[in-house]
């Protein structure tokens, strides 16, 4: 998003991402804290499948970019972090993530360092 972008926001409740082949591409921003990553991680996996299908078949829904912002107390509480890093590596520029930690006491591993902000 940029300044003055129009966005739709949904907090909690029942939500899903199930675009159809004729739908216009969208850019998604997913924001999660702690265990709230669970439904968003499922969406991220679906989005990766859509990207993979588009790359292999060249048709179907054309997925836009996805940015995930995920916060936890420390890196050990970032669920699915290795899977998320794998998706970012598999779809560079299409799936990105910024992890934010609020109470990190130990050194952050090299693999995560470029993607982590916070203490």
C-alpha positions in Angstrom: 0.0 0.0 0.0 1.0 3.6 -0.5 -0.3 6.8 1.1 -3.9 7.3 0.1 -4.4 3.7 -1.0 -7.8 2.3 -0.4 -7.8 -0.9 1.6 -10.4 -3.4 3.0 -9.8 -4.5 6.5 -11.1 -7.5 8.3 -10.4 -8.4 11.9 -11.3 -11.8 13.4 -14.3 -13.9 12.5 -14.8 -16.1 9.5 -12.7 -15.0 6.5 -11.1 -16.7 3.6 -9.3 -16.0 0.3 -10.7 -18.0 -2.6 -10.3 -16.0 -5.9 -11.8 -17.4 -9.1 -9.9 -17.6 -12.4 -11.6 -14.5 -13.9 -11.1 -12.3 -10.8 -8.8 -9.3 -11.0 -5.4 -9.8 -9.3 -5.2 -8.3 -5.8 -2.3 -7.3 -3.5 -2.7 -8.7 0.0 -1.3 -7.4 3.3 -1.7 -10.0 6.0 -1.1 -9.0 9.7 -0.8 -11.5 12.4 0.2 -11.6 16.1 1.2 -14.8 18.0 -1.1 -17.8 17.3 -3.3 -15.5 15.1 -1.0 -16.7 12.3 -2.9 -20.0 11.9 -5.6 -18.9 9.5 -3.3 -16.5 7.7 -0.7 -19.2 7.2 -3.4 -21.4 5.6 -4.1 -18.5 3.2 -0.4 -18.1 2.5 -0.2 -21.8 1.5 -3.1 -21.3 -0.8 -1.5 -18.3 -2.3 1.7 -20.2 -2.9 -0.4 -22.9 -4.6 -1.9 -20.3 -6.8 1.5 -18.8 -7.7 2.8 -22.3 -8.4 -0.1 -23.2 -10.6 0.2 -20.0 -12.5 3.9 -20.6 -13.1 3.4 -24.2 -14.3 0.2 -23.9 -16.3 0.2 -20.2 -17.3 -3.6 -19.8 -16.7 -6.0 -19.6 -13.8 -6.1 -16.9 -11.2 -3.2 -14.5 -11.5 -2.1 -13.8 -8.0 -0.8 -10.4 -6.9 1.9 -9.8 -4.3 1.5 -10.7 -0.6 3.1 -9.1 2.3 2.9 -10.8 5.7 3.6 -8.8 8.9 3.9 -11.2 11.8 4.7 -10.2 15.4 5.5 -12.3 18.5 7.4 -12.0 21.8 10.5 -13.6 20.3 11.7 -15.6 17.3 11.0 -18.9 19.1 7.3 -18.0 19.2 7.1 -17.2 15.5 5.1 -20.3 14.4 5.8 -21.6 10.9 8.8 -19.3 10.4 10.8 -21.9 8.5 7.9 -22.6 6.2 7.3 -18.9 5.7 11.0 -18.4 4.8 10.7 -21.3 2.4 7.7 -19.7 0.6 9.6 -16.4 0.4 12.5 -18.2 -1.2 10.2 -20.1 -3.6 8.4 -17.0 -4.7 10.8 -14.1 -4.4 9.1 -10.7 -4.7 5.7 -12.3 -4.7 5.6 -13.4 -1.1 7.4 -11.3 1.5 7.4 -11.2 5.3 8.5 -9.0 8.0 8.7 -10.5 11.5 8.6 -8.3 14.5 9.7 -9.3 18.0 8.9 -7.4 21.1 10.9 -9.2 23.8 13.9 -10.9 22.1 16.6 -11.7 24.6 18.9 -14.0 22.6 20.7 -13.6 19.3 18.5 -13.9 16.2 19.6 -16.7 13.8 21.3 -15.5 10.6 18.5 -16.9 8.4 15.9 -14.7 10.1 18.0 -11.6 10.7 17.2 -9.8 7.4 13.5 -10.3 8.0 13.2 -9.3 11.7 12.7 -6.0 13.4 12.3 -5.2 17.0 14.3 -5.8 20.2 
